[in-house]
């Protein structure tokens, strides 16, 4: 499992955070219990299986909702 922190451009409301959280949790390969959307800092933190998907796949799911990804960090 890899850990990712995805910095978003902005999160404007708590419902936006819930929308992103639901979309990320729905991805195959994401450890659903690890997903945290930090509204105040506009970050998404999660663990994912790099054999099933990449951080780019996660970013695409977020941008498909209309949110802009600023940068990502994977450990």
GUSE-128765 format. One record per residue: residue number from 1; residue in three letters; chain; y, x, z of N, C-alpha, C in turn. Coordinates in Angstrom, 2 decimals. Atoms other than C-alpha are relative to their C-alpha. Layout:
N
> n, res, chain, n.north, n.east, n.up, ca.north, ca.east, ca.up, c.north, c.east, c.up
> NUM, ALA, A, Y, X, Z, Y, X, Z, Y, X, Z
...
This chain:
75
> n, res, chain, n.north, n.east, n.up, ca.north, ca.east, ca.up, c.north, c.east, c.up
> 1, UNK, A, -1.19, 0.84, 0.00, 0.00, 0.00, 0.00, 1.24, 0.88, 0.00
> 2, UNK, A, -1.31, -0.66, 0.04, 3.51, 1.12, -0.82, 1.00, -0.91, 0.68
> 3, UNK, A, -1.11, 0.73, -0.61, 6.67, 0.10, 1.00, 1.19, 0.07, -0.94
> 4, UNK, A, -1.18, 0.03, 0.87, 9.69, -0.99, -1.02, 1.17, -0.61, 0.74
> 5, UNK, A, -1.26, 0.58, -0.44, 13.29, -1.63, -0.13, 0.82, -0.21, -1.26
> 6, UNK, A, -0.75, 0.34, 1.21, 15.22, -3.41, -2.86, 1.38, -0.47, 0.43
> 7, UNK, A, -1.39, 0.33, -0.31, 19.00, -3.47, -2.55, 0.53, -0.94, -1.07
> 8, UNK, A, -0.56, 0.98, 0.93, 20.55, -6.55, -4.13, 1.51, 0.16, -0.05
> 9, UNK, A, -1.46, -0.07, 0.13, 24.11, -6.78, -5.40, 0.67, -0.82, 1.10
> 10, UNK, A, -0.51, 0.84, -1.09, 24.94, -9.71, -3.11, -0.94, -1.18, 0.22
> 11, UNK, A, 0.65, 1.26, -0.34, 23.30, -12.58, -1.32, 1.09, -0.89, 0.56
> 12, UNK, A, -1.13, 0.83, -0.38, 25.73, -15.43, -0.99, -0.32, -1.07, 1.04
> 13, UNK, A, 0.32, 1.04, -0.96, 23.81, -17.86, 1.20, -1.44, 0.14, 0.49
> 14, UNK, A, 1.37, -0.07, -0.52, 20.70, -18.20, 3.38, -1.04, -0.66, -0.90
> 15, UNK, A, 0.97, 0.65, 0.89, 19.07, -20.55, 0.86, -0.37, 0.92, -1.16
> 16, UNK, A, 0.31, -1.01, 1.04, 19.31, -17.75, -1.73, -1.07, 0.95, 0.52
> 17, UNK, A, 0.98, -0.89, -0.62, 17.40, -15.51, 0.66, -1.38, -0.65, 0.03
> 18, UNK, A, 1.27, 0.72, -0.04, 14.69, -18.16, 1.06, -0.62, -0.12, -1.39
> 19, UNK, A, 0.46, 0.11, 1.39, 14.45, -18.60, -2.72, -0.64, 1.32, -0.44
> 20, UNK, A, 0.52, -1.31, 0.35, 13.95, -14.85, -3.21, -1.29, 0.28, 0.77
> 21, UNK, A, 1.19, -0.22, -0.83, 11.46, -14.66, -0.34, -1.20, -0.74, -0.58
> 22, UNK, A, 1.10, 0.78, 0.56, 9.34, -17.43, -1.87, -0.51, 0.58, -1.31
> 23, UNK, A, 0.39, -0.57, 1.30, 9.34, -15.83, -5.34, -0.76, 1.31, 0.18
> 24, UNK, A, 0.66, -1.29, -0.23, 8.37, -12.40, -4.01, -1.37, -0.21, 0.64
> 25, UNK, A, 1.29, 0.29, -0.64, 5.62, -13.81, -1.77, -1.02, -0.56, -0.98
> 26, UNK, A, 0.91, 0.60, 0.98, 4.16, -15.62, -4.78, -0.63, 1.03, -0.94
> 27, UNK, A, 0.52, -1.04, 0.90, 3.52, -12.34, -6.63, -1.34, 0.52, 0.51
> 28, UNK, A, 1.30, -0.54, -0.35, -0.09, -11.15, -6.67, 0.15, 1.50, 0.27
> 29, UNK, A, -0.10, -1.40, -0.36, -0.26, -7.82, -4.87, 1.01, 0.27, 1.09
> 30, UNK, A, -0.99, -0.14, -1.08, 2.53, -8.42, -2.37, -0.66, -0.42, 1.31
> 31, UNK, A, 0.48, 0.37, -1.33, 1.55, -8.38, 1.31, 0.98, -1.04, 0.55
> 32, UNK, A, -0.90, 1.11, -0.29, 3.05, -11.79, 2.06, 0.63, 0.06, 1.38
> 33, UNK, A, -0.53, -0.07, -1.37, 3.44, -11.21, 5.81, 1.05, 1.10, 0.16
> 34, UNK, A, -0.94, -1.12, -0.10, 5.51, -8.07, 5.10, 1.38, -0.30, -0.58
> 35, UNK, A, -1.25, 0.28, 0.72, 8.26, -9.73, 3.04, 1.11, -0.40, 0.97
> 36, UNK, A, -1.20, 0.30, -0.79, 11.67, -9.69, 4.73, 1.19, 0.02, -0.94
> 37, UNK, A, -1.25, 0.02, 0.75, 14.87, -10.76, 3.03, 1.11, 0.04, 1.04
> 38, UNK, A, -1.05, -0.23, -0.98, 17.76, -9.39, 5.05, 1.32, -0.46, -0.58
> 39, UNK, A, -1.19, 0.64, 0.56, 20.67, -11.68, 4.30, 1.26, 0.84, 0.22
> 40, UNK, A, -1.23, -0.72, -0.32, 23.37, -9.63, 6.05, 0.18, 1.31, -0.76
> 41, UNK, A, -0.09, -1.27, 0.72, 22.53, -6.38, 4.25, -0.40, -0.12, -1.47
> 42, UNK, A, 0.42, 0.26, 1.39, 21.37, -7.95, 0.94, -1.17, 0.88, -0.42
> 43, UNK, A, 1.18, -0.81, 0.30, 18.00, -6.18, 1.07, -1.26, -0.84, 0.08
> 44, UNK, A, 1.34, 0.57, -0.07, 14.42, -7.17, 0.42, -0.93, 1.14, 0.37
> 45, UNK, A, 0.97, -1.00, -0.42, 11.73, -5.20, 2.27, -1.38, -0.61, -0.08
> 46, UNK, A, 1.35, 0.51, 0.15, 8.04, -5.54, 1.54, -1.00, 1.13, -0.20
> 47, UNK, A, 1.12, -0.88, 0.33, 4.66, -3.86, 1.18, -0.70, -0.61, -1.21
> 48, UNK, A, 0.70, 0.50, 1.18, 2.81, -4.10, -2.11, -1.08, 0.97, -0.45
> 49, UNK, A, 1.12, -0.77, 0.53, -0.37, -2.91, -3.79, 0.39, 0.51, -1.38
> 50, UNK, A, -0.47, -0.57, 1.26, 0.71, -0.52, -6.53, -1.05, -0.02, -1.11
> 51, UNK, A, 1.01, 0.15, 1.05, -2.61, -1.05, -8.36, 0.09, -1.37, -0.67
> 52, UNK, A, -0.12, 1.36, 0.54, -1.69, -4.71, -8.94, 1.36, -0.28, -0.64
> 53, UNK, A, -1.33, 0.19, 0.57, 2.06, -4.53, -9.65, 0.89, 1.16, 0.37
> 54, UNK, A, -0.95, -1.08, -0.24, 5.02, -2.18, -9.75, 1.27, -0.57, 0.62
> 55, UNK, A, -1.28, 0.45, -0.55, 8.41, -2.32, -8.09, 0.84, -0.64, -1.11
> 56, UNK, A, -0.71, 0.60, 1.13, 9.78, -3.10, -11.56, -0.40, -1.46, -0.19
> 57, UNK, A, 0.47, 1.39, 0.09, 7.63, -6.26, -11.61, 0.69, -0.87, 1.07
> 58, UNK, A, -0.65, 0.73, -1.08, 9.13, -7.30, -8.28, 1.47, -0.21, -0.33
> 59, UNK, A, -1.40, 0.11, 0.41, 12.64, -6.57, -9.54, 0.18, -1.08, -1.08
> 60, UNK, A, -0.08, 1.00, 1.06, 11.98, -8.70, -12.64, -0.08, -1.42, 0.56
> 61, UNK, A, 0.13, 1.33, -0.62, 10.91, -11.65, -10.46, 1.31, -0.39, 0.67
> 62, UNK, A, -1.28, 0.27, -0.67, 14.18, -11.35, -8.51, 1.10, -0.27, -1.03
> 63, UNK, A, -1.05, 0.19, 1.01, 16.39, -10.98, -11.60, -0.22, -1.30, -0.79
> 64, UNK, A, 0.28, 1.26, 0.70, 14.64, -13.96, -13.21, 0.59, -1.19, 0.74
> 65, UNK, A, -0.63, 1.06, -0.79, 16.09, -16.05, -10.38, 1.53, 0.03, -0.11
> 66, UNK, A, -1.44, -0.10, 0.20, 19.59, -14.87, -11.33, 0.71, 0.95, 0.96
> 67, UNK, A, -0.59, -0.96, -0.95, 20.12, -12.14, -8.71, -0.06, 1.39, -0.59
> 68, UNK, A, -0.09, -1.33, 0.56, 21.13, -8.60, -9.55, -0.54, 1.03, 1.00
> 69, UNK, A, 0.54, -1.08, -0.80, 19.14, -5.64, -8.24, 0.89, 1.22, -0.18
> 70, UNK, A, -0.87, -1.18, 0.03, 21.34, -2.67, -7.34, -0.84, 1.28, -0.11
> 71, UNK, A, 0.90, -1.15, 0.02, 18.61, -0.10, -6.58, -1.24, -0.31, 0.82
> 72, UNK, A, 1.24, 0.17, -0.74, 15.08, 0.20, -5.24, -0.47, 1.34, 0.51
> 73, UNK, A, 0.58, -1.20, -0.59, 13.36, 2.70, -3.01, -1.43, -0.32, 0.37
> 74, UNK, A, 1.43, 0.20, -0.28, 9.58, 3.06, -2.77, -0.51, 1.20, 0.78
> 75, UNK, A, 0.62, -1.08, -0.80, 7.70, 5.06, -0.13, -1.50, -0.17, 0.00
